[in-house]
Each structure stands twice: as structure tokens, then as C-alpha cells.
């Protein structure tokens, strides 16, 4: 083994580089981390034991009705309500956010008033109102205000329970998404819009091609959370009343067989499964719109990622300079300084 001699010369053959003594670093002991991890594991084991060994949960009944036709149909209606309401809410939210950012005081006031009303009243109250819309207005007509009516129709024929639940969820969700979209649009540098206008692009094209794609990185994460929240909010459509969703279906079965707890567990498991799938989809959408802002891009810029040299930016060679200059190596006027 090669080492340093007391006189400072390296032991070994003449001309060999001296080898410094090895540093035996030891990590700082952190007993608190291990103690807290053990405590959490014990608490998790106790919770699992209390959940699995309690006979009142009746896991046999849970498994039996987990695959019940009525429950599976309720899952389907819940998904239809969730995705249709979210699609309508996203369109309304984008319009409200654009109106809120408009210079027109009427459009700005209407957008502000809409958001103020639907965020300020409970969703359950709104759903009850939509369930009573046929009582409040038995007939609706289309025509000129305070003037002649072109045609009219019965409200109950158009506003069914499903339509009322869909409208109530969509209008309420649009108020929350409008603020998310407005925050995303505001996160884009105004210089992007100014540069696009300098190139002669119209406002609509700037919004679609320049602003919205960059704002999606900020919009997608909270929108994913709102989608998951809307999935669970569908359990309140009983206020309409709409009686085909997952929560009502499981409650009806539990009341019929006098076992409400196992059927509540059935609903909880289904909600957890759907939420897990939505979280996976949200992860991939966030990764798609977050390209260029992650740690991989930072490492690649520093030369540590794929294509990097591991030690920073590579110094251009003579061949690189020749290729960049657009000349040939035989050009008598080419001078490359190393």
C-alpha cells in the first residue's frame, strides 16, 4: 500500500504521484428517524388489525356486494356525472377566466358575480334548488323579454333528475376552476403575448397557441384535485334527487338488508379505486405539460444527463468550429484558435 512518508515524500517508485490518506466518513447518527418510523409502523399495524379483525365490518358481505349489479351500475353513473360535469365546467371556466381578464367592465362584472355566487353558496343548496326548478318554473318559454313568446315547454320534460344533477355540479365546479385557470393564465410572462402580437398574431390564436399551453403546467395539478373532489361530491346528488349514483345505491342496499356498515365500506373501496386511477392519470398529464421544468432538464443542461459529459459543458473541438462556421478545413482564410 502506498502512503506518505514522514518527510513528505511518497513511498513507492520514483516519479509516482503521492496518494492521500483515505477519509473514513461516517454518517451522523439520527436515532429519532428510526424511532419515529417504528412508531408509525406499529400504529399502522394496529389500524390494520382493528380494521381486519372486527367482525362488525362483515368482509364477506363487502365482497359479496362489491360485485353487485346495482353497485356496478352506480359506479358507471358516478363516472358519467363526474366526467361530463368536469368537461362542461372546464369550458365554462376558461370563458369565465377570459372574461375576468377582459377590459370590458360588463364581462368582468358578470364573471366576478358568477364566481361570487356559486363559490359563496353550498353545493347541497344549489342541488336542492335545481331539483325544485320545475316547481319554481313549471313552464319555460323562449322569446323577447316583456314581449312576445316564440314557444314554451314544460320544465319537467327537459330538466330530468340527471340533467339537474349535471347542471348543478357543472355550474358549481366552473366557479372554482375559473380561478384556477385565471391563476394559470396570469403565470405566463406578459412578454410572450407582446412578442406574439409583434409577429401579427390575433388575440384568440395567442391564447390557444402561446398562453394556454404554457399555463397548463400550473392549471393541471389543481384541476386534478378538483376532479377527485367532484367525484366525491357526486354523492350529494340525492338532493336533486338522483338515485342511481354509487352512494345512493349502496345506502339503499344497506338499509334493505340492515347492514349499513359493510355497504359503506363497499362505496369507500370503489371511491378509493377510482381515485387511484385518476391520480395515475394526473401524474402522466402533469409530466407531459411539465416538460422542460423538471430535474432531468436541469441535469441535462449541466451536462450530467443523457448526452452530457459528466463534468459540465464540453469544450468545442476544431471540427465543431469548422462545422458551425459553414466552411471547410481547407479554407485558407479560416483561422481556429484552440
RAJO-V552230 format. One record per residue. N is the residue number from 1. SS is DSSP state (alpha for helix, beta for strand, coil for the rest). BURIAL is 1 if it has 9 or more other C-alpha atoms within 8 Angstrom, else 0. D_FIRST is the distance of its C-alpha to the first C-alpha in whole Angstrom. Layout:
# RAJO-V552230
((N & SS & BURIAL & D_FIRST) (N & SS & BURIAL & D_FIRST))
This chain:
# RAJO-V552230
((1 & coil & 0 & 0) (2 & coil & 0 & 4) (3 & coil & 1 & 7) (4 & beta & 1 & 10) (5 & coil & 0 & 12) (6 & coil & 0 & 15) (7 & coil & 0 & 17) (8 & coil & 0 & 16) (9 & coil & 0 & 14) (10 & beta & 1 & 11) (11 & coil & 1 & 9) (12 & coil & 0 & 9) (13 & coil & 0 & 12) (14 & coil & 0 & 15) (15 & coil & 0 & 16) (16 & coil & 0 & 13) (17 & coil & 0 & 13) (18 & coil & 1 & 11) (19 & coil & 0 & 10) (20 & coil & 0 & 11) (21 & coil & 0 & 11) (22 & coil & 0 & 12) (23 & coil & 0 & 15) (24 & coil & 0 & 17) (25 & coil & 0 & 20) (26 & coil & 0 & 23) (27 & coil & 0 & 26) (28 & coil & 0 & 29) (29 & coil & 0 & 31) (30 & coil & 0 & 35) (31 & alpha & 0 & 37) (32 & alpha & 0 & 40) (33 & alpha & 0 & 39) (34 & alpha & 0 & 38) (35 & alpha & 0 & 42) (36 & alpha & 0 & 44) (37 & alpha & 0 & 42) (38 & alpha & 0 & 43) (39 & alpha & 0 & 47) (40 & alpha & 0 & 48) (41 & alpha & 0 & 47) (42 & alpha & 0 & 49) (43 & alpha & 0 & 52) (44 & alpha & 0 & 51) (45 & alpha & 0 & 52) (46 & alpha & 0 & 55) (47 & alpha & 0 & 56) (48 & alpha & 0 & 56) (49 & alpha & 0 & 57) (50 & alpha & 0 & 60) (51 & alpha & 0 & 61) (52 & alpha & 0 & 61) (53 & coil & 0 & 62) (54 & coil & 0 & 65) (55 & alpha & 0 & 68) (56 & alpha & 0 & 70) (57 & alpha & 1 & 68) (58 & coil & 0 & 70) (59 & alpha & 0 & 67) (60 & alpha & 0 & 69) (61 & alpha & 1 & 71) (62 & alpha & 1 & 69) (63 & alpha & 1 & 68) (64 & alpha & 0 & 71) (65 & alpha & 1 & 72) (66 & alpha & 1 & 69) (67 & coil & 0 & 70) (68 & coil & 0 & 74) (69 & alpha & 0 & 76) (70 & alpha & 0 & 77) (71 & alpha & 1 & 74) (72 & alpha & 1 & 72) (73 & alpha & 1 & 75) (74 & alpha & 1 & 75) (75 & alpha & 1 & 71) (76 & alpha & 1 & 72) (77 & alpha & 1 & 75) (78 & alpha & 1 & 72) (79 & alpha & 1 & 70) (80 & alpha & 0 & 73) (81 & alpha & 1 & 74) (82 & alpha & 1 & 70) (83 & alpha & 0 & 70) (84 & alpha & 1 & 73) (85 & alpha & 1 & 74) (86 & alpha & 1 & 70) (87 & alpha & 0 & 71) (88 & alpha & 1 & 74) (89 & alpha & 1 & 73) (90 & alpha & 1 & 70) (91 & alpha & 0 & 73) (92 & alpha & 1 & 75) (93 & alpha & 1 & 72) (94 & alpha & 1 & 71) (95 & alpha & 1 & 75) (96 & alpha & 1 & 75) (97 & alpha & 1 & 72) (98 & alpha & 1 & 73) (99 & alpha & 1 & 77) (100 & alpha & 1 & 75) (101 & coil & 0 & 73) (102 & coil & 1 & 76) (103 & coil & 0 & 79) (104 & coil & 0 & 82) (105 & alpha & 0 & 83) (106 & alpha & 0 & 84) (107 & alpha & 1 & 82) (108 & alpha & 1 & 79) (109 & alpha & 1 & 82) (110 & alpha & 0 & 82) (111 & alpha & 1 & 78) (112 & alpha & 1 & 78) (113 & alpha & 0 & 81) (114 & alpha & 1 & 80) (115 & alpha & 1 & 76) (116 & alpha & 0 & 78) (117 & alpha & 0 & 80) (118 & alpha & 1 & 78) (119 & alpha & 1 & 75) (120 & alpha & 0 & 77) (121 & coil & 0 & 79) (122 & coil & 0 & 77) (123 & alpha & 1 & 77) (124 & alpha & 1 & 79) (125 & alpha & 0 & 82) (126 & alpha & 1 & 82) (127 & alpha & 1 & 82) (128 & alpha & 1 & 85) (129 & alpha & 1 & 86) (130 & alpha & 1 & 86) (131 & alpha & 1 & 87) (132 & coil & 1 & 90) (133 & alpha & 1 & 91) (134 & alpha & 1 & 93) (135 & alpha & 0 & 95) (136 & alpha & 0 & 95) (137 & coil & 0 & 96) (138 & coil & 1 & 98) (139 & beta & 1 & 98) (140 & beta & 1 & 97) (141 & beta & 1 & 98) (142 & beta & 0 & 97) (143 & beta & 1 & 99) (144 & coil & 0 & 100) (145 & coil & 0 & 99) (146 & coil & 0 & 103) (147 & coil & 0 & 104) (148 & coil & 0 & 105) (149 & beta & 1 & 103) (150 & beta & 0 & 102) (151 & beta & 0 & 101) (152 & beta & 1 & 100) (153 & beta & 0 & 98) (154 & beta & 1 & 97) (155 & alpha & 1 & 94) (156 & alpha & 0 & 94) (157 & alpha & 0 & 94) (158 & alpha & 0 & 91) (159 & coil & 1 & 89) (160 & coil & 0 & 88) (161 & alpha & 1 & 85) (162 & alpha & 0 & 82) (163 & alpha & 1 & 83) (164 & alpha & 1 & 84) (165 & alpha & 1 & 80) (166 & alpha & 1 & 79) (167 & alpha & 1 & 80) (168 & alpha & 1 & 80) (169 & alpha & 1 & 76) (170 & alpha & 1 & 76) (171 & alpha & 1 & 77) (172 & alpha & 1 & 75) (173 & alpha & 1 & 72) (174 & alpha & 1 & 73) (175 & alpha & 1 & 73) (176 & alpha & 1 & 70) (177 & alpha & 1 & 68) (178 & alpha & 1 & 70) (179 & alpha & 1 & 68) (180 & alpha & 1 & 65) (181 & alpha & 1 & 66) (182 & alpha & 1 & 67) (183 & alpha & 1 & 64) (184 & alpha & 1 & 62) (185 & alpha & 1 & 65) (186 & alpha & 0 & 64) (187 & coil & 0 & 60) (188 & coil & 1 & 61) (189 & coil & 0 & 61) (190 & alpha & 0 & 64) (191 & alpha & 0 & 63) (192 & alpha & 1 & 63) (193 & alpha & 1 & 66) (194 & alpha & 0 & 67) (195 & alpha & 0 & 65) (196 & alpha & 1 & 67) (197 & alpha & 1 & 70) (198 & alpha & 0 & 70) (199 & coil & 0 & 69) (200 & coil & 0 & 73) (201 & coil & 1 & 72) (202 & coil & 0 & 74) (203 & alpha & 0 & 73) (204 & alpha & 0 & 73) (205 & alpha & 1 & 71) (206 & alpha & 1 & 69) (207 & alpha & 1 & 69) (208 & alpha & 1 & 68) (209 & alpha & 0 & 65) (210 & alpha & 1 & 64) (211 & alpha & 1 & 64) (212 & alpha & 1 & 64) (213 & alpha & 1 & 61) (214 & alpha & 1 & 59) (215 & alpha & 1 & 60) (216 & alpha & 1 & 60) (217 & alpha & 1 & 56) (218 & alpha & 1 & 58) (219 & alpha & 1 & 61) (220 & alpha & 1 & 59) (221 & alpha & 1 & 57) (222 & alpha & 1 & 60) (223 & alpha & 1 & 62) (224 & alpha & 1 & 60) (225 & alpha & 0 & 61) (226 & alpha & 1 & 64) (227 & alpha & 1 & 65) (228 & alpha & 1 & 63) (229 & alpha & 0 & 65) (230 & alpha & 1 & 68) (231 & alpha & 1 & 68) (232 & alpha & 0 & 68) (233 & alpha & 0 & 71) (234 & alpha & 1 & 73) (235 & alpha & 1 & 74) (236 & alpha & 0 & 76) (237 & alpha & 1 & 78) (238 & alpha & 1 & 81) (239 & alpha & 1 & 82) (240 & coil & 1 & 84) (241 & coil & 1 & 84) (242 & coil & 1 & 82) (243 & coil & 0 & 82) (244 & coil & 1 & 79) (245 & coil & 1 & 76) (246 & alpha & 1 & 73) (247 & alpha & 1 & 74) (248 & alpha & 1 & 78) (249 & alpha & 1 & 77) (250 & alpha & 1 & 75) (251 & alpha & 1 & 77) (252 & alpha & 0 & 80) (253 & alpha & 1 & 79) (254 & alpha & 1 & 78) (255 & alpha & 1 & 81) (256 & alpha & 0 & 83) (257 & alpha & 0 & 81) (258 & coil & 0 & 80) (259 & coil & 1 & 77) (260 & alpha & 1 & 75) (261 & alpha & 1 & 72) (262 & alpha & 1 & 71) (263 & alpha & 1 & 72) (264 & alpha & 1 & 71) (265 & alpha & 1 & 67) (266 & alpha & 1 & 68) (267 & alpha & 1 & 69) (268 & alpha & 0 & 66) (269 & alpha & 0 & 63) (270 & alpha & 1 & 65) (271 & alpha & 1 & 65) (272 & alpha & 0 & 61) (273 & alpha & 0 & 61) (274 & alpha & 0 & 62) (275 & alpha & 1 & 60) (276 & alpha & 0 & 57) (277 & alpha & 0 & 58) (278 & alpha & 1 & 59) (279 & alpha & 1 & 56) (280 & alpha & 0 & 54) (281 & alpha & 0 & 57) (282 & alpha & 1 & 56) (283 & alpha & 0 & 52) (284 & alpha & 0 & 53) (285 & alpha & 1 & 56) (286 & alpha & 1 & 54) (287 & alpha & 0 & 51) (288 & alpha & 0 & 53) (289 & alpha & 1 & 55) (290 & coil & 1 & 51) (291 & coil & 0 & 50) (292 & coil & 0 & 48) (293 & coil & 0 & 48) (294 & coil & 0 & 45) (295 & alpha & 0 & 41) (296 & alpha & 0 & 41) (297 & alpha & 1 & 43) (298 & alpha & 1 & 41) (299 & alpha & 1 & 37) (300 & alpha & 1 & 39) (301 & alpha & 0 & 40) (302 & coil & 1 & 37) (303 & coil & 1 & 35) (304 & coil & 1 & 34) (305 & coil & 1 & 36) (306 & coil & 0 & 37) (307 & coil & 0 & 37) (308 & coil & 1 & 35) (309 & coil & 1 & 32) (310 & coil & 0 & 30) (311 & coil & 0 & 30) (312 & coil & 1 & 33) (313 & coil & 0 & 36) (314 & coil & 0 & 36) (315 & coil & 0 & 37) (316 & coil & 0 & 40) (317 & coil & 0 & 40) (318 & alpha & 0 & 42) (319 & alpha & 0 & 44) (320 & alpha & 0 & 44) (321 & alpha & 1 & 46) (322 & alpha & 1 & 48) (323 & alpha & 1 & 49) (324 & alpha & 0 & 50) (325 & alpha & 0 & 52) (326 & coil & 0 & 54) (327 & coil & 0 & 54) (328 & coil & 0 & 53) (329 & coil & 0 & 50) (330 & coil & 0 & 53) (331 & coil & 0 & 55) (332 & coil & 0 & 55) (333 & coil & 0 & 56) (334 & coil & 0 & 52) (335 & coil & 0 & 50) (336 & coil & 0 & 46) (337 & coil & 0 & 44) (338 & coil & 0 & 41))
